């Protein structure tokens, strides 16, 4: 009897989930009802999926509104009607056009106009599928209206938005947030009526007892509606089924493509490769994933045709078919990769590739996919209200001062010291925390469907202009829609741009093939650099934690890097198995402590679980679980996994099987602890191998073309560290770094030989339009003087001052103070506009200016203000000279002793101990520019605080762990810089 029910996917309006709506219906003896969220169909599929377990017949539709102004409610008669509603809603969401007062004709949709809207618009005629909705409160007006005579058009339309007063309060808060207004100023028309709630069916019948025809009409409408989707475990995939429009042709094409690349990938012995290929192809055909491989191959082929770099990673890199197709560059035979991690007969969800493109190229690849395939959309995701966001929003709603909002948001308060309004913010915040706030775009997912995606939900159009579904990946998978993952990363852009820079900076020295990773893996220079942890700027291996691990393991080969890439993950490290792996690596006799079965399963990793497929192997071979049950464990480690019930059942069977096999409970629990520690973090081995390939490409470029590579790193947003650190690293590698220059710089950094000119983009206050004008005018010839520049470029005195202060006119040989005087004499009195150009050359007056001289210190502070960092050594700015000149190289002679050393702070990482105490890891640069690492244990961290970037004097003990030297801090103090000489 309820045709207009809202869940909290009526964003910033509804107050409870679609599942809670079903629970509410069951409590009120409702056996059929319609979910009609406002301009949204996000919850429809899950509502339909869950309804059966509540004994309820589900109907779905859309409450079409302009803001809160309800125009009509559309209810789907069937699946086609649902598509029609999604098509209509999508069209309005894409174009942002208002919903019309009159609904268009939709053959399989019932339209219900709210009684108030019918009265307001004085509607007279209604089509057979159109109805007038009467709520309980409308019954007071109905007898006095002409519409009482429209007996065959009247249906019950009692809106459901709240369950109780608590929901109503949450609704008002959501509406105030949506309107960005104080709760006290929220207008009544922006809120729903408090009586929009569900009554027991008996009460509803009682309310309408004088109008039995309304109840009969409603019942007839409900009976005509039916909607079904297959949510069963054996459901057919809704992805595009074929690539060539024939499954047989698809298979023949896939086989042909693989064989065509066999000589390239395996020029020598091919028997093992062909055997593995045949095995994989048979399983791929049996599980009907042939089109999936071909579509990925199509995407990669387009990218290759455009010269785009890519990395195929994830468990897909375990496949030799993917390797032959060029989707990945990881040889599964070389690494003995476990194909069953990617695909097996017992896997209940299809496999997926993660394909990375450069962040610069990804959008074009996405556009190609939309143009190439008929039914495409980006995957949606829900952004929910989190604690900090809730506190900030409600703080504004209740009118709290900003400082109070900041204090509550940061958790810096005591409950007993809060005022009444602050208490209200926290109390009411619990009402909306966790609710969806808005729909966004999934970071990488793209759906390529056999059918129009409007069969499943509506789509909206985010700023980049690609249609995006209103459902997330969990709901999509429930109905058989599985995403393709197309991601963007900066590491590939760094590699690609380095090649471009080498082409103009060292044109006679670029004969290598960047894809010849096999050669890089055996390069002595590359491997030596890797083993020493000299990896700053290199993909995935530059962080302090990764440098430390590589140094401790003395990784000097590809296979070692593959293992390290996965060992560093939290699942392995937090379980204590990272340390155990290192111990076994250094002490072969310790390997004997591994359980014989585990050592037999994982000899390469000394019996330690490192990769996701290790869990499958251990579950299958150690505990005797079936591959299907082992795959449950694999999914249980994924953030995508939603239900823990199935996982718990497998855990019980795992332990029971181990007992039956005679394992000691202590051993069983330790193995299970390792499995649990992988939750959400472990890599598939092929994924680690893919990362290692890209790392080796980066390492090769850094080893042989260090300056070009560092420029590319800077031009692509840096990496783990801030730009200043990469500029320092370039200088350590032999570069001569210059501040931006009018004649040599561009928006990005440029290199000429060993000279790097910083880009205009580092000047925080320099407008982009000023840069564009400068670069455009420079195509007509270099600027010869300040006067020449002023004549040729339309620029304000403020913008010109920035360029002078940073030294962009230093080629003139004139001091910047003198240039500033000249600039103000020339432009200080002129208001120049963008489209104002000079028809005649302006005569420059000769002014006498005072003789001024910029000091090195003034220049340094100018750079800090304009760039955010100085190009000189920060140690030159200390108020007091360092009391010693100790450096990182002194650590060895101070091993297990205390040392006093100065360091410029690079980065910090806060960590929490098992007891909940805070400790810190930090990286510094010493007085000659070398990097060293320190740790502050909880007692020290509580007394010694980091106070932003700068130079610290550190006293601590030098310790060695597996040969890696670092400093355990005893005390530290931030040193003062001299006073800015410009303001003395």
URJOCOR-V323796 format. One record per run of one state. SS is the DSSP state (H for helix, E for strand, C for the rest). FROM is the first residue (numbers start at 1). LEN is the number of residues. Records with the same first field share a line. If there is no record, write none. Layout:
# URJOCOR-V323796
SS: FROM-LEN  FROM-LEN
This chain:
# URJOCOR-V323796
C: 1-1  6-12  28-4  39-5  55-2  67-2  77-2  96-13  122-8  135-4  143-3  150-1  157-3  161-1  163-2  180-3  186-2  191-6  198-3  208-4  224-15  240-7  261-1  266-5  287-3  306-4  319-1  326-13  343-11  359-3  373-3  385-2  398-4  410-5  418-2  433-3  450-3  456-3  462-5  470-3  479-5  506-11  522-2  532-12  554-4  568-2  575-2  587-1  594-2  602-1  606-6  623-4  637-8  661-4  678-7  705-1  716-7  733-3  739-11  753-2  758-2  763-5  779-7  793-4  806-4  813-3  828-28  868-6  879-9  891-1  896-2  913-5  926-5  937-1  944-7  962-2  975-2  978-3  984-1
E: 2-4  32-7  57-10  69-8  109-6  130-5  154-3  160-1  162-1  197-1  239-1  310-4  354-5  376-9  436-14  459-3  467-3  484-6  736-3  750-3  755-3  878-1  895-1  898-15  918-8  931-6  951-11  964-11  977-1
H: 18-10  44-11  79-17  115-7  139-4  146-4  151-3  165-15  183-3  188-3  201-7  212-12  247-14  262-4  271-16  290-16  314-5  320-6  339-4  362-11  387-11  402-8  415-3  420-13  453-3  473-6  490-16  517-5  524-8  544-10  558-10  570-5  577-10  588-6  596-6  603-3  612-11  627-10  645-16  665-13  685-20  706-10  723-10  760-3  768-11  786-7  797-9  810-3  816-12  856-12  874-4  888-3  892-3  938-6  981-3
